[in-house]
């Protein structure tokens, strides 16, 4: 948006808005790249051996910072197939102006009550304020 001063009163300024393209394409590409790990045999074996949350650090992933990590976690967890051994997705986004990295966890839609309780316990132990997907 630009605010331009006009020469004559009573309109001392004029507002001109510029619209940009949507970010759907880049965001979908990034989601696809993150979910490619679901094809990694080593990661699959790890997730099959004990309850696992796929953790993504998205700070330097193109325009990922334009979405909150809670939105990222929710969207990625919703895209996990029912057959995956991953219980959910955690997304961390750090910033240059804070020494802390924030974390959000999204749970797969069909997670078992036992696994959901375990993830809630983890979130409590980590001091997270809430979970998406339940």
URCOR-V286301 format. One record per residue. N is the residue number from 0. RES is the residue in one small letter. D_LAST is the distance of its C-alpha to the last C-alpha in Angstrom with 1 decimal. Layout:
# URCOR-V286301
n res d_last
N RES D_LAST
N RES D_LAST
This chain:
# URCOR-V286301
n res d_last
0 x 38.4
1 x 42.0
2 x 44.0
3 x 47.7
4 x 50.5
5 x 52.8
6 x 56.6
7 x 57.4
8 x 56.0
9 x 54.2
10 x 51.5
11 x 51.3
12 x 48.3
13 x 46.7
14 x 43.0
15 x 42.4
16 x 39.0
17 x 38.3
18 x 35.4
19 x 34.2
20 x 32.7
21 x 29.0
22 x 27.0
23 x 25.2
24 x 27.6
25 x 27.4
26 x 23.6
27 x 23.3
28 x 26.0
29 x 24.1
30 x 20.9
31 x 23.2
32 x 24.9
33 x 21.9
34 x 20.7
35 x 24.3
36 x 23.5
37 x 21.9
38 x 25.6
39 x 26.8
40 x 28.0
41 x 28.0
42 x 24.4
43 x 23.5
44 x 25.6
45 x 24.0
46 x 20.4
47 x 21.9
48 x 23.6
49 x 20.7
50 x 16.9
51 x 16.9
52 x 15.0
53 x 17.1
54 x 18.3
55 x 19.9
56 x 22.4
57 x 22.8
58 x 25.3
59 x 28.3
60 x 27.0
61 x 28.9
62 x 27.2
63 x 23.8
64 x 24.1
65 x 24.2
66 x 20.4
67 x 18.3
68 x 16.6
69 x 13.2
70 x 14.1
71 x 15.4
72 x 12.5
73 x 10.2
74 x 13.2
75 x 14.3
76 x 11.2
77 x 11.2
78 x 14.8
79 x 14.6
80 x 16.4
81 x 15.3
82 x 18.3
83 x 17.7
84 x 17.7
85 x 15.6
86 x 12.1
87 x 11.1
88 x 13.1
89 x 14.3
90 x 16.6
91 x 19.5
92 x 21.9
93 x 25.0
94 x 27.7
95 x 31.4
96 x 31.6
97 x 29.3
98 x 29.6
99 x 25.9
100 x 23.3
101 x 19.9
102 x 16.8
103 x 13.2
104 x 10.7
105 x 8.5
106 x 7.0
107 x 8.8
108 x 7.7
109 x 9.6
110 x 9.0
111 x 10.7
112 x 9.9
113 x 12.7
114 x 11.5
115 x 8.1
116 x 10.5
117 x 12.9
118 x 10.8
119 x 10.0
120 x 13.8
121 x 14.7
122 x 13.0
123 x 14.9
124 x 18.0
125 x 18.0
126 x 17.6
127 x 14.6
128 x 13.6
129 x 9.8
130 x 7.1
131 x 5.8
132 x 3.8
133 x 0.0
